[in-house]
Amino acid sequence: MSHGPPSGRTVIPDRIEETPDLQGAHPRLSEAQIAALAALGHRRATRPGEILFRQGERDCDFFVVLAGNVAVVDGHGTPEERVIGVHGRGRFLGELSLLTGEASFYTAVAADAGEVLAVPAGRLRELIAGDPAFGDLVLRAYLLRRSILIGLGAGLRIVGSRYSPDARRLRDFAARNRLPCRWLDLEADPGAEALLRQAGVTPDETPIVIAYGRLLRNPSNAELAAAVGLPAPGTPHAASDLVVVGAGPAGLSAGVYGASEGMRTVILDSTATGGQAGTSSRIENYLGFPSGISGAELAERAVLQARKFGATFAVPARATAITRDDGNYTIGLGDGTSVTAGSVVIATGASYRRLDVPRLEFFEQMSVYYAASQAEALLCRDDPVAIVGGGNSAGQAAVFLSRHAARVTLIVREPDLRACMSRYLIDQVERAANVRVLPRTEVRQLLGDQALEAVAVENNRTGARSIVEARALFVFIGAAPSTGWLGGLVDLDDHGFVRTGGTAGAADADGRDTGWQRSALETSQPGIFAVGDVRSGSAKRVAAAVGEGAIAIRLAFERARAS
Ligand SMILES: Cc1cc2nc3c(=O)[nH]c(=O)nc-3n(C[C@H](O)[C@H](O)[C@H](O)COP(=O)(O)OP(=O)(O)OC[C@H]3O[C@@H](n4cnc5c(N)ncnc54)[C@H](O)[C@@H]3O)c2cc1C
């Protein structure tokens, strides 16, 4: 599809003012840094209106503005085109996609005659790896810029009805993968119909995604991933030493340590890198981050680190089966491909539990969420919301959403928050003026005709019922292990978590005990390790998951040496 640009050129405002650097996302490079970069690239003059790189392009150069201004434009060439930033001398362009290999989410246009320094992306990555101070500066700016783009609703457009399960799937996939996008609801947004008319699409052909001027009709997650340049399955994996299944904190840690030790490492995830931690607005108890770190940032940093050491990612790639063959393990994937390695790390964590209430599936399409990140906060800005759960994830969500929603009601089954929530979070919940806690309370009904309007709750001691106004319901009531795909190959405990360690030996193909003793974190199959939340008896903490990922690699080495 091509949107006819109204004028054929970017509309640059008459008075160009540089975008202020309020959050540290647009630092200015020093003369010494520019000189170091100049040795890796080339300087060139720019003409007003010249496009330096377009949205949708991959592996663009890294540009530093030497003279004049450069405008950053969202929806370039479309009627919704808007300038979202202007950068002058000493500032550099680009955002996270330049480091991850994703397509660019915006277009950079020279606003006036000037000069830029262009450095090939590969040289930039080398410089970042070799100069930690410069690397930190660029990485921090790029992480902040990604978060700003998400907040601005720049990048992709997803158009569909709020009642469409596929529209919800695409929105969730974009949110979990931290893809900047704007959601246009056919039921409420007049812009949605206009966009469909322009694209020549009828409402019954939705949802659609507009990615850099390309129209995707109800794409699968894998198709959307391919369009934006995520490392989708189908990438030839060849023979690997190590396959890590699951890219939450535990899997990312195993990936970083495995690859850094020289193992040919493949990391798979069915949905997105970051796992449960990626849905956390702020992790405050992870060592070394006194002011906390968002799960998204932790995940992005870990992915870049694993890639730096040579790990390969495949996302989305769902493991559906695992078989043992001649000392190696083959993992079957949802798209029919497979990957084989001598060592496997199971890091598939746990997935959210759902509420047992009538009409849940209907409301899940538009008003029930299992994550509270920036993307969800945008969708319920200034609305009253309810959160179910009394643990740390519910507490974090309450504190985070209190900054975006009109009111937050925290519905807790236990008599008070102390039963399951850390003290530091209880203090924050109590300090938030617009958060109300309903202890000893359970959700009985979801109310609303078209979308959620309120929830009916019941006091589990007195039986008294009341109505809580809520346009969105966030559910954090624990998680069940993601182990169905293992098909009985490794031992599980009574709740479905993977057993590790102990003294049980493994049987050979004929059922005879081999006398083999498993090490800590090793499952009932030699060379298969389980780490993080999926493991029986795990601590259910980010730090524990990361530590176990590292230990498993050490054990995998020892196992490989012994066999
Ligand atoms: C909202 C929230 C806030 C939290 N806050 C904190 C906190 O502040 N501090 C703290 O220490 N802990 C916190 N936690 C807990 C912490 O996030 C988890 O303990 C941690 O993420 C576990 O990491 P993991 O890698 O073991 O599993 P997960 O994070 O669950 O990751 C598992 C990954 O495996 C993938 N996967 C599942 N099945 C398959 C399959 N078949 N094939 C391929 N991939 C698959 C999933 O998509 C997922 O990405 C929080 C959890 C939540 C939900």
Ligand as a Chemical Component Dictionary entry (heavy atoms), coordinates in Angstrom:
data_LIG
# 
_chem_comp.id                   LIG 
_chem_comp.type                 NON-POLYMER 
_chem_comp.pdbx_formal_charge   0 
_chem_comp.three_letter_code    LIG 
# 
loop_
_chem_comp_atom.comp_id 
_chem_comp_atom.atom_id 
_chem_comp_atom.alt_atom_id 
_chem_comp_atom.type_symbol 
_chem_comp_atom.charge 
_chem_comp_atom.model_Cartn_x 
_chem_comp_atom.model_Cartn_y 
_chem_comp_atom.model_Cartn_z 
_chem_comp_atom.pdbx_ordinal 
LIG C1  C1  C 0 4.544  -8.334  36.667 1  
LIG C2  C2  C 0 5.675  -9.073  37.334 2  
LIG C3  C3  C 0 6.566  -8.378  38.130 3  
LIG C4  C4  C 0 7.648  -9.041  38.720 4  
LIG N1  N1  N 0 8.515  -8.316  39.491 5  
LIG C5  C5  C 0 9.595  -8.928  40.045 6  
LIG C6  C6  C 0 10.524 -8.176  40.814 7  
LIG O1  O1  O 0 10.364 -6.985  41.024 8  
LIG N2  N2  N 0 11.611 -8.829  41.305 9  
LIG C7  C7  C 0 11.827 -10.157 41.098 10 
LIG O2  O2  O 0 12.846 -10.677 41.534 11 
LIG N3  N3  N 0 10.935 -10.900 40.386 12 
LIG C8  C8  C 0 9.820  -10.315 39.859 13 
LIG N4  N4  N 0 8.907  -11.050 39.139 14 
LIG C9  C9  C 0 9.160  -12.487 38.962 15 
LIG C10 C10 C 0 10.173 -12.694 37.831 16 
LIG O3  O3  O 0 9.771  -11.929 36.711 17 
LIG C11 C11 C 0 10.293 -14.154 37.467 18 
LIG O4  O4  O 0 10.743 -14.860 38.602 19 
LIG C12 C12 C 0 11.279 -14.342 36.320 20 
LIG O5  O5  O 0 10.836 -13.652 35.162 21 
LIG C13 C13 C 0 11.443 -15.819 35.987 22 
LIG O6  O6  O 0 12.307 -15.907 34.885 23 
LIG P1  P1  P 0 12.342 -17.201 33.950 24 
LIG O7  O7  O 0 13.296 -16.874 32.882 25 
LIG O8  O8  O 0 12.540 -18.398 34.766 26 
LIG O9  O9  O 0 10.859 -17.354 33.342 27 
LIG P2  P2  P 0 9.900  -16.365 32.570 28 
LIG O10 O10 O 0 10.204 -14.969 32.907 29 
LIG O11 O11 O 0 8.530  -16.888 32.839 30 
LIG O12 O12 O 0 10.273 -16.573 31.029 31 
LIG C14 C14 C 0 9.940  -17.761 30.364 32 
LIG C15 C15 C 0 9.960  -17.510 28.874 33 
LIG O13 O13 O 0 9.759  -18.762 28.215 34 
LIG C16 C16 C 0 8.917  -18.568 27.095 35 
LIG N5  N5  N 0 8.251  -19.844 26.791 36 
LIG C17 C17 C 0 7.300  -20.491 27.488 37 
LIG N6  N6  N 0 6.960  -21.632 26.875 38 
LIG C18 C18 C 0 7.721  -21.713 25.751 39 
LIG C19 C19 C 0 7.836  -22.677 24.704 40 
LIG N7  N7  N 0 7.108  -23.796 24.687 41 
LIG N8  N8  N 0 8.720  -22.431 23.705 42 
LIG C20 C20 C 0 9.489  -21.311 23.700 43 
LIG N9  N9  N 0 9.411  -20.366 24.676 44 
LIG C21 C21 C 0 8.548  -20.576 25.695 45 
LIG C22 C22 C 0 7.943  -17.489 27.537 46 
LIG O14 O14 O 0 7.394  -16.799 26.404 47 
LIG C23 C23 C 0 8.845  -16.597 28.385 48 
LIG O15 O15 O 0 9.398  -15.539 27.617 49 
LIG C24 C24 C 0 7.820  -10.426 38.539 50 
LIG C25 C25 C 0 6.907  -11.136 37.741 51 
LIG C26 C26 C 0 5.839  -10.472 37.141 52 
LIG C27 C27 C 0 4.858  -11.238 36.279 53 
# 
loop_
_chem_comp_bond.comp_id 
_chem_comp_bond.atom_id_1 
_chem_comp_bond.atom_id_2 
_chem_comp_bond.value_order 
_chem_comp_bond.pdbx_ordinal 
LIG C1  C2  SING 1  
LIG C2  C3  SING 2  
LIG C2  C26 DOUB 3  
LIG C3  C4  DOUB 4  
LIG C4  N1  SING 5  
LIG C4  C24 SING 6  
LIG N1  C5  DOUB 7  
LIG C5  C6  SING 8  
LIG C5  C8  SING 9  
LIG C6  O1  DOUB 10 
LIG C6  N2  SING 11 
LIG N2  C7  SING 12 
LIG C7  O2  DOUB 13 
LIG C7  N3  SING 14 
LIG N3  C8  DOUB 15 
LIG C8  N4  SING 16 
LIG N4  C9  SING 17 
LIG N4  C24 SING 18 
LIG C9  C10 SING 19 
LIG C10 O3  SING 20 
LIG C10 C11 SING 21 
LIG C11 O4  SING 22 
LIG C11 C12 SING 23 
LIG C12 O5  SING 24 
LIG C12 C13 SING 25 
LIG C13 O6  SING 26 
LIG O6  P1  SING 27 
LIG P1  O7  DOUB 28 
LIG P1  O8  SING 29 
LIG P1  O9  SING 30 
LIG O9  P2  SING 31 
LIG P2  O10 DOUB 32 
LIG P2  O11 SING 33 
LIG P2  O12 SING 34 
LIG O12 C14 SING 35 
LIG C14 C15 SING 36 
LIG C15 O13 SING 37 
LIG C15 C23 SING 38 
LIG O13 C16 SING 39 
LIG C16 N5  SING 40 
LIG C16 C22 SING 41 
LIG N5  C17 SING 42 
LIG N5  C21 SING 43 
LIG C17 N6  DOUB 44 
LIG N6  C18 SING 45 
LIG C18 C19 SING 46 
LIG C18 C21 DOUB 47 
LIG C19 N7  SING 48 
LIG C19 N8  DOUB 49 
LIG N8  C20 SING 50 
LIG C20 N9  DOUB 51 
LIG N9  C21 SING 52 
LIG C22 O14 SING 53 
LIG C22 C23 SING 54 
LIG C23 O15 SING 55 
LIG C24 C25 DOUB 56 
LIG C25 C26 SING 57 
LIG C26 C27 SING 58 
# 
